[in-house]
Amino acid sequence: MGLVASLHRPGGNITGVNHMSGDLGAKRLGLLHEMLPRAARLAMLVNSGAAIVKSEISDVQAAASAIGGQVEVFPVSNTSDIDMAFLSLAQKRTDALLVSPDALFMNRRVQLATLAARHAIPAIYAFREYAEVGGLMSYGASLTDQARQTGIYTGRVLKGEKPADLPVMRATKFEFVINLQTAKALGLEVPPTLLATADEVIE
C-alpha cells in the first residue's frame, strides 16, 4: 500500500502491526475445501474499495485452480450490498463462501453470520470474532495478541523511540476456530482432521 518504505525499516513517522490476513486467503480456501471437499460453486465476498483486494483475489483464485475449482467474486461496499450479495449467492446455489478480511465485514460480522445461516451457506472468515457470533470457521491472526503488540510499541514511542526505527511487526499468533453448533445447524459433519487441528471448537 506504500505506507512504509519496508517492513524492516519503515522510515517516515509510521510503524505498526501487520496481521497479514490478506496473505492467508489460500490457506482459508484450503480449510474450506477440507470441510467441503465436493464444493464446486465457491464464492468470495470482498470490499470493492479495499487497497489490497486485487492481490488477495488473485491468490485465492490461484489456490482454487490448483484444486480444480473456481471462485466467483462478489464486490460490495455497504450493508445493502451485502444483503443483495447473499441473495445472489443463494440464487446461484453457492456451496461455500470466503469472506475477505476487511473492517467493513468485521463491523458487520453479526449480519454476515446471520445471512450465512439464513441462506445455509458455509463460510470461512478471517478472525475468531466471526466464529464467536455464529460463523462456521475462522482462520487468522489473534486480534487480542495484536492489540498487546500495539500497546508495547505505543509505550516504546512514548518513551522516545522513533517509529521510523521500529520494524513493522508481523502477526505471530494465528487461530483456527470452528463453531460446531453452526456446523450442526448446516448439517455438516466436521472431519476429525479439522477438529484435531482447530485451536478452539465452539460447542
C-alpha positions, 0 to 999 in steps of 0.5 A: 500500500506504500505506507512504509518504505519496508517492513524492516525499516519503515522510515517516515513517522509510521510503524505498526502491526501487520496481521497479514490476513490478506496473505492467508486467503489460500490457506482459508480456501484450503480449510474450506475445501477440507470441510467441503471437499465436493464444493464446486460453486465457491464464492468470495465476498470482498470490499470493492474499495479495499487497497489490497483486494486485487492481490488477495483475489488473485491468490485465492483464485490461484489456490482454487485452480490448483484444486480444480475449482473456481471462485466467483467474486462478489464486490460490495461496499455497504450493508445493502450490498451485502444483503443483495450479495447473499441473495445472489449467492443463494440464487446461484446455489453457492456451496461455500463462501470466503469472506475477505478480511476487511473492517467493513465485514468485521463491523458487520460480522453479526449480519454476515453470520446471520445471512450465512445461516439464513441462506445455509451457506458455509463460510470461512472468515478471517478472525475468531470474532466471526466464529464467536457470533455464529460463523462456521470457521475462522482462520487468522491472526489473534486480534487480542495478541495484536492489540498487546503488540500495539500497546508495547510499541505505543509505550516504546514511542512514548518513551522516545523511540522513533517509529521510523526505527521500529520494524513493522511487526508481523502477526505471530499468533494465528487461530483456527476456530470452528463453531460446531453448533453452526456446523450442526445447524448446516448439517455438516459433519466436521472431519476429525482432521479439522477438529484435531487441528482447530485451536478452539471448537465452539460447542 
